């Protein structure tokens, strides 16, 4: 369908399409569910593929000891490896998606477990690859590439293997290490099931009379309540429930940290941080510089918190007051189709081709939109090479839900462009650059909505939302990064990690970042357990990339829009080339080619300037309203 008619159709469909509270999945309209049939037509078909996979894995062993025989032998092995990995991804994504539809159901959970076992088997069976390749002279390996046309696609991959030589064990040792995958994710799985499905969340009655069971989805929805007493009740109820399982959740995270340390140590890295960042050739100095820059600019965060306190009309700003909208009455609700139309209009600066591909995806079963009982909370996008992305959302009709749709759509379009322009070996991109695509879409959405705003209350709400995005993505994620680094460093020193110790550490960070001791934002000790429901801590040194990415995307979005105003598409073309490059180079270098150098503080400084500029604009609107006697402050 062409873009303009689709936008019109979506706008029409939006009437009456506002989401309802979580219901059983069977009540969700088919067009708002993802189309897993594109992976396998049924669970039975998935089971057939799963059952056949071990034999394919076993057959791959015939390549061991022969990679250096000839260019053809190497190309045969790598071609078969790609086919195995693509099929494994299909098996894993189908199983994970079925599980995430309803974590209460034992069948899909078992499917996910079986898929994870296949992944461990495949990892073990292919563990000989890197050691055997690295045992070959580098010149001989490079000489193979022009001898078989199939190896051209693997050139960068092969060079990346050579980079791992100091951290690679023998084939037998790597096979043993690969087997640890059977239990390396246990902590993550325990946390996911406990927090999502088994934890007995309380039911609270709000001032509106609504009774709410405070699971993760309900917490995220009700923490925006305009009533301060409701917000405190929601925070205390939710975190109180988590606190009752602090010891168990601490044990789960401590186990995951030990898995990270084991992998780092056996592969001869000095630290878990170095091991995690080495994968994408990101210097550890980038991590350290981010933490340093953020801490040096905490006064900017404190300025925002003071502004929020003023706009909410509070005597004391509490941590529970950080998610409610800044302006009274700006509680517009969006239907799903209206949200899609809004995102499509917002990404217009990225070109018609980008819009049309995204619009097609919305109509082709990419996305599972609505919350339902037992469904995994949060949102994500996952890709399958040669097919299309799959997006999980829990859309609740609020502006944050529209922004989340834009965010995940950025990931999905990154996947589409990378897969469409890259062969399999270089299609997968690093997280370090992935979050640039998502946060840039959020930036464009903000600017589009601000340009369309008709009144100051709406402008204030949008400006406040952008400030919140910078707070949560730049400052909050860096605070998470500090916490993650600290718990790994404690474990590396041999210190015990308990839930209580993690809560004490986390509370100290919360209070320092939010100016608790200076009276800027009160942080109750009840909220010390917040770390326990953050799933990203189970992926080693993942969260810092949200912060580096919003820094990069802020710079890229400004360049794209400045060029657009001059009638140029140069910055847009560089950005789309970045997305299309996939993993064909290391992410820091890809971003440098797009115009952003994250080895310096310059992009970070620009993001802080934007944040202060937004606050300047808010204060100007407030001053204008006060002069007229109509300041929209509560």
C-alpha positions as CSV (number, residue, x, y, z in Angstrom):
1,X,0.0,0.0,0.0
2,X,1.3,3.5,-0.8
3,X,2.2,5.6,2.1
4,X,-0.3,8.4,1.9
5,X,-3.4,6.2,1.7
6,X,-2.0,4.0,4.5
7,X,-1.7,7.0,6.8
8,X,-5.3,8.0,6.0
9,X,-6.4,4.5,6.7
10,X,-4.6,4.2,10.0
11,X,-6.0,7.6,11.1
12,X,-9.5,6.3,10.4
13,X,-8.9,3.0,12.1
14,X,-7.7,4.9,15.2
15,X,-11.2,5.8,16.3
16,X,-12.2,3.4,19.0
17,X,-8.9,1.5,18.9
18,X,-7.6,2.6,22.3
19,X,-6.1,-0.3,24.2
20,X,-7.9,-1.8,27.2
21,X,-6.2,-3.1,30.4
22,X,-4.5,-6.5,30.0
23,X,-6.8,-9.2,28.9
24,X,-6.4,-12.9,27.9
25,X,-4.5,-13.2,24.7
26,X,-7.4,-14.8,22.9
27,X,-9.3,-11.5,23.2
28,X,-6.6,-9.6,21.3
29,X,-7.5,-8.9,17.6
30,X,-5.4,-10.8,15.2
31,X,-4.1,-7.7,13.4
32,X,-2.5,-6.6,16.7
33,X,-0.5,-9.8,17.1
34,X,2.8,-10.8,15.5
35,X,2.8,-13.3,12.8
36,X,4.9,-16.2,14.1
37,X,3.6,-18.4,11.3
38,X,6.2,-16.7,9.1
39,X,8.7,-18.6,11.1
40,X,6.9,-21.9,11.4
41,X,3.2,-22.6,10.6
42,X,2.6,-24.3,14.0
43,X,4.2,-25.6,17.1
44,X,4.3,-29.0,15.5
45,X,6.3,-27.6,12.6
46,X,8.7,-26.0,15.0
47,X,9.1,-29.3,16.9
48,X,9.9,-31.0,13.6
49,X,12.6,-28.5,12.9
50,X,13.9,-28.7,16.5
51,X,14.1,-32.5,16.3
52,X,16.0,-32.4,13.0
53,X,18.5,-29.9,14.2
54,X,20.8,-32.0,16.3
55,X,21.7,-34.2,13.4
56,X,22.7,-31.2,11.4
57,X,24.8,-30.0,14.2
58,X,26.5,-33.4,14.5
59,X,27.2,-33.5,10.8
60,X,29.0,-30.2,11.1
61,X,31.8,-31.9,13.0
62,X,33.2,-33.4,9.7
63,X,34.8,-30.0,9.0
64,X,37.0,-30.1,12.1
65,X,40.6,-30.5,11.2
66,X,40.0,-29.5,7.6
67,X,39.5,-25.7,7.6
68,X,43.0,-25.2,6.3
69,X,42.9,-27.8,3.6
70,X,41.9,-25.3,0.9
71,X,39.8,-22.3,0.2
72,X,37.0,-24.6,-0.9
73,X,37.1,-26.5,2.4
74,X,36.9,-23.3,4.4
75,X,34.1,-21.9,2.3
76,X,32.1,-25.1,2.6
77,X,32.4,-25.0,6.4
78,X,31.4,-21.4,6.7
79,X,28.5,-21.7,4.3
80,X,27.1,-24.6,6.3
81,X,27.7,-22.6,9.5
82,X,25.6,-19.8,8.2
83,X,22.7,-22.1,7.3
84,X,22.9,-23.7,10.8
85,X,22.9,-20.3,12.5
86,X,20.0,-19.0,10.5
87,X,17.9,-22.1,11.3
88,X,18.8,-21.9,15.0
89,X,17.8,-18.3,15.1
90,X,14.4,-19.2,13.7
91,X,14.0,-21.9,16.3
92,X,15.1,-19.6,19.1
93,X,12.9,-16.7,18.1
94,X,9.8,-18.8,17.6
95,X,10.3,-20.5,21.0
96,X,11.1,-17.2,22.8
97,X,8.2,-15.4,21.2
98,X,5.7,-18.2,22.1
99,X,7.0,-18.1,25.7
100,X,6.8,-14.4,25.9
101,X,3.1,-14.4,24.8
102,X,2.2,-16.0,28.2
103,X,4.9,-16.9,30.7
104,X,2.4,-18.9,32.7
105,X,2.2,-21.6,30.1
106,X,4.7,-24.5,30.7
107,X,4.7,-25.7,27.1
108,X,6.2,-22.6,25.5
109,X,8.6,-22.3,28.5
110,X,9.8,-25.8,27.7
111,X,10.2,-24.9,24.1
112,X,12.5,-22.0,25.0
113,X,14.5,-24.3,27.2
114,X,14.9,-26.8,24.4
115,X,15.9,-24.1,22.0
116,X,18.6,-22.9,24.5
117,X,19.9,-26.5,24.7
118,X,20.2,-26.6,20.9
119,X,22.1,-23.3,21.0
120,X,24.6,-24.8,23.5
121,X,25.0,-27.9,21.3
122,X,25.6,-25.7,18.3
123,X,28.1,-23.6,20.1
124,X,30.0,-26.7,21.3
125,X,30.0,-28.3,17.9
126,X,31.4,-25.1,16.3
127,X,33.8,-24.3,19.1
128,X,36.7,-25.7,17.1
129,X,36.3,-23.0,14.4
130,X,38.2,-20.1,16.0
131,X,41.1,-22.1,17.6
132,X,41.6,-24.0,14.3
133,X,41.5,-20.8,12.2
134,X,43.9,-19.1,14.6
135,X,46.3,-22.0,14.4
136,X,46.7,-21.3,10.7
137,X,49.2,-18.6,9.5
138,X,47.3,-15.4,9.1
139,X,48.8,-14.8,5.6
140,X,47.5,-18.2,4.5
141,X,44.1,-17.6,5.8
142,X,43.9,-14.2,4.1
143,X,45.2,-15.8,0.8
144,X,42.2,-18.1,0.8
145,X,39.7,-15.2,0.4
146,X,40.3,-14.4,-3.3
147,X,40.4,-18.1,-4.2
148,X,36.7,-18.9,-3.5
149,X,34.1,-16.2,-4.3
150,X,32.0,-17.4,-1.3
151,X,34.7,-16.2,1.1
152,X,34.4,-12.6,0.0
153,X,31.4,-12.2,2.3
154,X,33.4,-13.7,5.2
155,X,36.5,-11.4,4.8
156,X,35.6,-9.1,7.7
157,X,34.5,-12.0,9.9
158,X,37.8,-13.8,9.3
159,X,39.8,-10.6,10.2
160,X,37.7,-10.4,13.4
161,X,38.6,-14.0,14.3
162,X,42.3,-13.1,14.0
163,X,41.7,-10.3,16.6
164,X,40.7,-12.9,19.1
165,X,44.0,-14.9,19.1
166,X,45.2,-13.8,22.5
167,X,41.8,-14.8,24.1
168,X,41.2,-18.1,22.4
169,X,41.8,-21.5,24.0
170,X,42.3,-24.9,22.3
171,X,39.5,-26.6,20.5
172,X,38.9,-29.0,23.4
173,X,39.0,-26.2,26.0
174,X,36.6,-24.0,23.9
175,X,34.2,-27.0,23.6
176,X,34.2,-27.3,27.4
177,X,33.6,-23.6,27.9
178,X,30.7,-23.7,25.4
179,X,29.0,-26.3,27.5
180,X,28.7,-23.9,30.4
181,X,26.0,-22.3,28.3
182,X,23.7,-25.0,29.8
183,X,23.7,-23.2,33.1
184,X,25.1,-19.7,32.4
185,X,21.7,-18.2,31.9
186,X,20.1,-19.7,35.0
187,X,20.1,-16.5,37.0
188,X,18.5,-14.6,34.2
189,X,15.8,-17.3,33.8
190,X,15.0,-17.4,37.5
191,X,14.7,-13.6,37.6
192,X,12.4,-13.5,34.5
193,X,10.0,-16.2,35.8
194,X,9.9,-14.9,39.4
195,X,9.4,-11.2,38.5
196,X,7.1,-11.8,35.6
197,X,5.0,-14.8,36.5
198,X,5.4,-16.0,40.1
199,X,5.9,-13.0,42.3
200,X,2.7,-12.3,44.3
201,X,2.2,-8.6,43.5
202,X,-0.2,-6.7,45.7
203,X,-3.4,-5.1,44.6
204,X,-3.9,-1.5,45.5
205,X,-6.9,0.8,45.4
206,X,-6.2,4.2,43.8
207,X,-8.0,7.4,44.5
208,X,-10.0,6.9,41.4
209,X,-11.5,3.8,42.9
210,X,-9.6,1.5,40.5
211,X,-8.1,-1.6,41.9
212,X,-4.8,-2.5,40.3
213,X,-2.7,-5.6,40.7
214,X,0.8,-4.1,40.6
215,X,2.7,-6.3,38.2
216,X,5.4,-4.7,36.0
217,X,2.9,-3.6,33.3
218,X,0.5,-2.1,35.8
219,X,3.4,-0.4,37.6
220,X,4.6,1.3,34.5
221,X,1.1,2.5,33.7
222,X,0.0,3.7,37.2
223,X,3.3,5.3,38.2
224,X,2.3,8.2,35.9
225,X,-0.8,9.0,38.1
226,X,-1.5,12.7,38.6
227,X,-2.2,12.0,42.3
228,X,1.0,12.1,44.5
229,X,-0.6,9.8,47.1
230,X,-1.4,7.3,44.4
231,X,2.2,7.5,43.1
232,X,3.6,6.8,46.5
233,X,1.2,3.9,47.0
234,X,2.1,2.4,43.6
235,X,5.9,2.7,44.3
236,X,5.7,1.4,47.8
237,X,3.5,-1.5,46.8
238,X,5.6,-2.5,43.8
239,X,9.0,-2.2,45.5
240,X,7.7,-3.7,48.7
241,X,6.8,-6.8,46.8
242,X,10.2,-7.0,45.2
243,X,11.9,-6.4,48.6
244,X,10.2,-9.5,50.0
245,X,12.3,-11.5,47.4
246,X,15.5,-9.4,47.7
247,X,17.6,-12.3,48.8
248,X,16.4,-14.6,46.0
249,X,16.8,-12.0,43.3
250,X,20.2,-11.1,44.7
251,X,21.3,-14.7,44.4
252,X,20.1,-14.8,40.8
253,X,22.0,-11.7,39.8
254,X,25.1,-12.8,41.7
255,X,25.1,-16.1,39.8
256,X,24.9,-14.2,36.5
257,X,27.8,-12.0,37.5
258,X,29.9,-15.1,38.3
259,X,29.1,-16.5,34.8
260,X,30.4,-13.3,33.3
261,X,33.6,-13.5,35.4
262,X,34.2,-17.1,34.5
263,X,34.0,-16.3,30.8
264,X,36.3,-13.3,31.1
265,X,38.9,-15.2,33.2
266,X,39.1,-18.4,31.1
267,X,39.6,-16.2,28.0
268,X,42.4,-14.3,29.6
269,X,40.8,-10.8,30.0
270,X,41.8,-8.5,32.8
271,X,38.2,-7.9,33.7
272,X,34.6,-8.7,32.8
273,X,34.3,-5.1,31.4
274,X,37.2,-5.6,29.1
275,X,35.8,-9.0,27.9
276,X,32.4,-7.5,27.2
277,X,33.7,-4.5,25.3
278,X,36.3,-6.4,23.3
279,X,33.6,-8.2,21.3
280,X,32.8,-5.0,19.5
281,X,36.3,-3.5,19.7
282,X,35.1,-0.7,22.0
283,X,37.9,0.7,24.2
284,X,37.1,0.5,28.0
285,X,38.1,4.2,28.0
286,X,34.7,4.9,26.3
287,X,32.9,3.4,29.2
288,X,35.0,5.3,31.7
289,X,34.6,8.6,29.8
290,X,30.8,8.2,29.8
291,X,30.6,7.7,33.6
292,X,33.0,10.7,34.1
293,X,31.1,13.0,31.8
294,X,27.7,12.1,33.3
295,X,28.9,12.6,36.9
296,X,30.5,15.9,35.9
297,X,27.1,17.0,34.6
298,X,24.8,16.0,37.4
299,X,24.0,19.7,38.0
300,X,22.2,19.5,34.6
301,X,20.1,16.6,35.9
302,X,19.5,18.5,39.2
303,X,18.4,21.6,37.3
304,X,15.8,19.4,35.5
305,X,14.6,17.9,38.8
306,X,14.2,21.3,40.3
307,X,12.2,22.4,37.3
308,X,10.0,19.3,37.6
309,X,9.3,20.0,41.2
310,X,8.3,23.6,40.3
311,X,6.0,22.5,37.5
312,X,4.3,19.9,39.5
313,X,3.8,22.3,42.4
314,X,5.3,20.0,45.0
315,X,6.8,21.1,48.3
316,X,9.1,18.0,48.1
317,X,10.0,16.1,44.9
318,X,10.2,12.4,45.5
319,X,11.6,9.6,43.3
320,X,8.1,8.5,42.8
321,X,7.2,11.8,41.2
322,X,9.6,11.4,38.2
323,X,7.2,9.7,35.8
324,X,4.0,11.7,36.0
325,X,3.4,14.1,33.1
326,X,4.5,17.7,33.8
327,X,1.3,19.4,32.7
328,X,-2.2,18.7,34.1
329,X,-4.8,17.6,31.6
330,X,-2.4,16.6,28.9
331,X,-3.4,13.0,29.1
332,X,-4.3,12.4,25.5
333,X,-4.7,8.7,24.6
334,X,-3.7,7.1,21.4
335,X,-5.1,4.2,19.5
336,X,-2.7,1.7,18.1
337,X,-3.3,2.8,14.5
338,X,-3.0,6.4,15.4
339,X,0.3,5.6,17.0
340,X,1.5,3.9,13.8
341,X,0.5,6.9,11.7
342,X,2.2,9.3,14.0
343,X,5.5,7.4,13.9
344,X,5.4,7.1,10.1
345,X,4.9,10.8,9.8
346,X,7.7,11.5,12.3
347,X,10.3,9.6,10.4
348,X,9.7,11.5,7.1
349,X,13.2,13.1,7.3
350,X,14.6,9.6,6.7
351,X,13.0,9.5,3.3
352,X,10.0,7.9,1.6
353,X,11.6,4.5,1.1
354,X,12.2,4.2,4.9
355,X,8.6,5.2,5.6
356,X,7.1,2.8,3.1
357,X,9.1,-0.2,4.4
358,X,8.1,0.6,8.0
359,X,4.4,1.0,7.0
360,X,4.6,-2.3,5.2
361,X,6.0,-4.0,8.3
362,X,3.2,-2.6,10.4
363,X,0.7,-4.3,8.1
364,X,2.7,-7.6,7.8
365,X,2.7,-9.0,11.3
366,X,5.9,-7.6,12.7
367,X,4.4,-6.5,16.0
368,X,2.7,-7.9,19.0
369,X,1.1,-4.7,20.3
370,X,-1.1,-5.2,23.4
371,X,-0.5,-6.4,27.0
372,X,-2.2,-9.6,28.0
373,X,-2.3,-11.7,31.1
374,X,1.0,-13.5,31.6
375,X,2.7,-11.7,28.7
376,X,6.3,-10.6,29.2
377,X,6.6,-6.9,30.1
378,X,8.6,-4.3,28.3
379,X,9.4,-4.2,24.6
380,X,12.0,-5.4,22.2
381,X,12.7,-6.1,18.5
382,X,14.5,-9.2,17.3
383,X,15.6,-10.1,13.9
384,X,15.7,-13.2,11.7
385,X,18.0,-13.0,8.7
386,X,16.1,-13.5,5.4
387,X,12.7,-12.9,7.0
388,X,11.6,-9.8,9.0
389,X,11.8,-8.4,12.5
390,X,9.5,-9.3,15.4
391,X,8.5,-6.6,17.8
392,X,7.0,-7.1,21.3
393,X,5.2,-4.2,22.8
394,X,2.8,-3.6,25.7
395,X,1.1,-0.6,24.2
396,X,-1.1,1.2,26.7
397,X,-2.3,4.2,24.7
398,X,0.0,6.7,26.5
399,X,2.5,8.9,24.7
400,X,5.3,6.8,26.2
401,X,3.8,3.9,24.2
402,X,4.0,5.8,21.0
403,X,7.6,6.7,21.8
404,X,8.3,3.0,22.5
405,X,6.8,2.1,19.1
406,X,9.1,4.6,17.4
407,X,12.0,3.2,19.4
408,X,11.4,-0.5,18.5
409,X,10.6,0.5,14.9
410,X,14.1,2.0,14.7
411,X,15.6,-1.3,15.7
412,X,13.4,-3.2,13.2
413,X,14.3,-0.9,10.3
414,X,18.0,-1.2,11.2
415,X,17.5,-5.0,10.9
416,X,15.7,-4.6,7.6
417,X,18.3,-2.3,6.1
418,X,21.3,-4.3,7.4
419,X,19.8,-7.6,6.1
420,X,18.9,-6.1,2.8
421,X,22.3,-4.7,2.1
422,X,24.7,-7.2,3.8
423,X,25.4,-10.9,3.4
424,X,24.7,-13.0,6.5
425,X,28.2,-12.8,8.0
426,X,28.1,-9.0,8.3
427,X,24.3,-8.4,8.7
428,X,24.3,-8.6,12.5
429,X,25.1,-5.2,14.1
430,X,26.4,-4.4,17.5
431,X,24.2,-3.2,20.3
432,X,26.6,-0.2,20.6
433,X,25.2,1.1,17.3
434,X,21.7,-0.6,17.5
435,X,20.4,1.9,20.1
436,X,21.4,4.8,17.9
437,X,18.7,3.7,15.4
438,X,16.0,3.4,18.1
439,X,16.8,6.7,20.0
440,X,17.1,8.7,16.7
441,X,13.5,7.7,15.9
442,X,12.4,8.9,19.3
443,X,14.2,12.2,18.7
444,X,12.4,12.6,15.3
445,X,9.1,11.8,17.0
446,X,9.6,14.4,19.6
447,X,10.5,17.1,17.0
448,X,7.5,16.1,14.8
449,X,5.1,16.3,17.7
450,X,6.5,19.6,18.9
451,X,6.2,21.2,15.5
452,X,2.5,20.0,15.4
453,X,1.7,21.3,18.9
454,X,-1.0,24.0,19.0
455,X,-0.7,25.3,22.6
456,X,1.9,25.8,25.4
457,X,0.6,23.0,27.7
458,X,1.2,20.5,24.9
459,X,4.6,22.0,24.1
460,X,5.5,21.8,27.7
461,X,4.4,18.2,27.9
462,X,6.5,17.3,24.9
463,X,9.6,19.2,26.0
464,X,9.2,17.6,29.4
465,X,8.9,14.2,27.8
466,X,12.2,14.8,25.9
467,X,13.8,15.8,29.1
468,X,12.6,12.5,30.6
469,X,14.1,10.6,27.7
470,X,17.4,12.3,28.3
471,X,17.1,11.6,32.1
472,X,16.2,8.0,31.7
473,X,18.5,7.2,28.8
474,X,21.5,9.3,29.5
475,X,21.6,9.7,33.2
476,X,19.6,6.7,34.5
477,X,21.3,4.2,32.2
478,X,24.7,5.5,33.1
479,X,23.7,5.1,36.8
480,X,22.8,1.5,35.9
481,X,26.3,1.2,34.2
482,X,28.0,2.4,37.4
483,X,26.0,-0.1,39.4
484,X,26.8,-2.9,37.0
485,X,30.5,-2.1,37.0
486,X,30.6,-1.9,40.8
487,X,29.0,-5.3,41.4
488,X,31.4,-6.9,38.9
489,X,34.4,-5.3,40.4
490,X,33.3,-6.4,43.9
491,X,33.0,-10.0,42.6
492,X,36.4,-9.7,40.9
493,X,37.8,-8.8,44.3
494,X,36.2,-11.9,45.9
495,X,33.6,-10.0,47.8
496,X,30.2,-11.7,48.3
497,X,27.3,-10.3,46.4
498,X,24.0,-10.4,48.3
499,X,20.7,-8.8,47.7
500,X,21.2,-6.6,50.7
501,X,24.6,-5.5,49.6
502,X,23.3,-4.7,46.1
503,X,20.4,-2.7,47.5
504,X,22.8,-0.6,49.7
505,X,25.1,0.1,46.7
506,X,22.1,0.9,44.5
507,X,20.6,3.3,47.0
508,X,23.8,5.2,47.3
509,X,23.9,5.7,43.5
510,X,20.2,6.6,43.4
511,X,20.7,9.3,46.1
512,X,23.8,10.7,44.6
513,X,22.4,11.0,41.1
514,X,19.2,12.5,42.2
515,X,20.6,15.0,44.8
516,X,19.0,13.4,47.8
517,X,21.5,14.9,50.3
518,X,21.1,18.3,48.7
519,X,17.3,18.2,49.1
520,X,16.7,18.1,45.3
521,X,14.9,14.8,45.1
522,X,14.0,12.6,48.0
523,X,14.8,8.9,47.5
524,X,13.2,6.6,50.0
525,X,15.2,3.6,51.1
526,X,12.3,1.5,50.1
527,X,13.3,2.0,46.5
528,X,16.8,0.5,47.0
529,X,15.6,-2.8,45.5
530,X,14.8,-1.3,42.1
531,X,17.9,-3.1,40.6
532,X,16.1,-6.4,41.1
533,X,13.6,-6.1,38.3
534,X,16.0,-4.6,35.6
535,X,16.6,-7.5,33.2
536,X,19.4,-5.7,31.4
537,X,21.8,-6.4,34.3
538,X,21.8,-10.1,33.2
539,X,23.5,-9.1,29.9
540,X,27.0,-8.1,30.7
541,X,27.7,-4.4,30.2
542,X,24.8,-3.8,27.9
543,X,23.1,-0.7,29.4
544,X,25.9,1.8,28.9
545,X,25.2,1.6,25.2
546,X,21.8,3.2,25.7
547,X,23.6,6.3,27.0
548,X,26.3,6.4,24.3
549,X,23.6,5.8,21.7
550,X,21.4,8.7,22.7
551,X,24.5,11.0,22.6
552,X,25.2,9.8,19.1
553,X,21.6,9.9,17.8
554,X,21.1,13.4,19.2
555,X,24.1,14.6,17.1
556,X,22.9,12.6,14.0
557,X,19.3,13.8,14.2
558,X,20.5,17.5,14.4
559,X,22.7,17.0,11.4
560,X,19.9,15.3,9.4
561,X,17.4,18.1,10.2
562,X,19.9,20.9,9.6
563,X,20.7,19.4,6.2
564,X,17.0,19.0,5.4
565,X,16.5,22.7,6.1
566,X,19.3,23.4,3.5
567,X,17.8,21.1,1.0
568,X,20.6,18.5,1.4
569,X,20.3,14.8,2.2
570,X,24.0,14.2,2.9
571,X,23.6,13.6,6.7
572,X,20.6,11.4,6.1
573,X,22.5,9.4,3.5
574,X,25.4,8.9,5.9
575,X,23.0,7.7,8.6
576,X,21.1,5.3,6.3
577,X,24.5,4.0,5.2
578,X,25.3,3.4,8.8
579,X,22.2,1.3,9.2
580,X,22.8,-0.6,6.0
581,X,26.4,-1.3,7.0
582,X,25.2,-3.8,9.6
583,X,28.2,-5.4,11.2
584,X,30.6,-4.8,8.3
585,X,33.0,-2.9,10.6
586,X,33.4,-2.2,14.3
587,X,30.7,0.1,15.7
588,X,33.0,3.0,16.8
589,X,34.4,3.2,13.3
590,X,30.9,3.0,11.7
591,X,29.7,5.9,13.8
592,X,32.8,7.9,13.0
593,X,32.0,7.5,9.3
594,X,28.5,8.7,10.0
595,X,29.9,11.8,11.7
596,X,30.0,11.0,15.4
597,X,33.2,10.3,17.3
598,X,32.4,8.7,20.7
599,X,36.1,8.4,21.7
600,X,35.7,12.1,22.6
601,X,33.4,14.1,24.8
602,X,32.2,16.4,22.0
603,X,29.0,14.5,21.3
604,X,28.2,14.2,25.0
605,X,28.7,18.0,25.4
606,X,26.3,18.6,22.5
607,X,23.6,16.4,24.2
608,X,23.9,18.3,27.5
609,X,23.6,21.5,25.5
610,X,20.4,20.2,24.0
611,X,19.1,19.3,27.4
612,X,19.8,22.8,28.8
613,X,18.3,24.3,25.7
614,X,15.1,22.5,26.2
615,X,15.0,23.7,29.8
616,X,15.6,27.3,28.6
617,X,12.6,26.9,26.3
618,X,10.4,25.5,29.1
619,X,11.3,28.4,31.4
620,X,10.6,30.9,28.7
621,X,7.1,29.4,28.2
622,X,6.5,29.5,32.0
623,X,7.7,33.1,32.2
624,X,5.3,34.1,29.4
625,X,2.4,32.3,31.1
626,X,3.2,34.0,34.4
627,X,3.4,37.4,32.8
628,X,-0.1,36.8,31.3
629,X,-1.4,35.2,34.6
630,X,-2.0,31.9,32.9
631,X,1.2,29.9,33.7
632,X,0.4,26.2,33.1
633,X,2.1,25.2,36.4
634,X,0.5,23.1,39.1
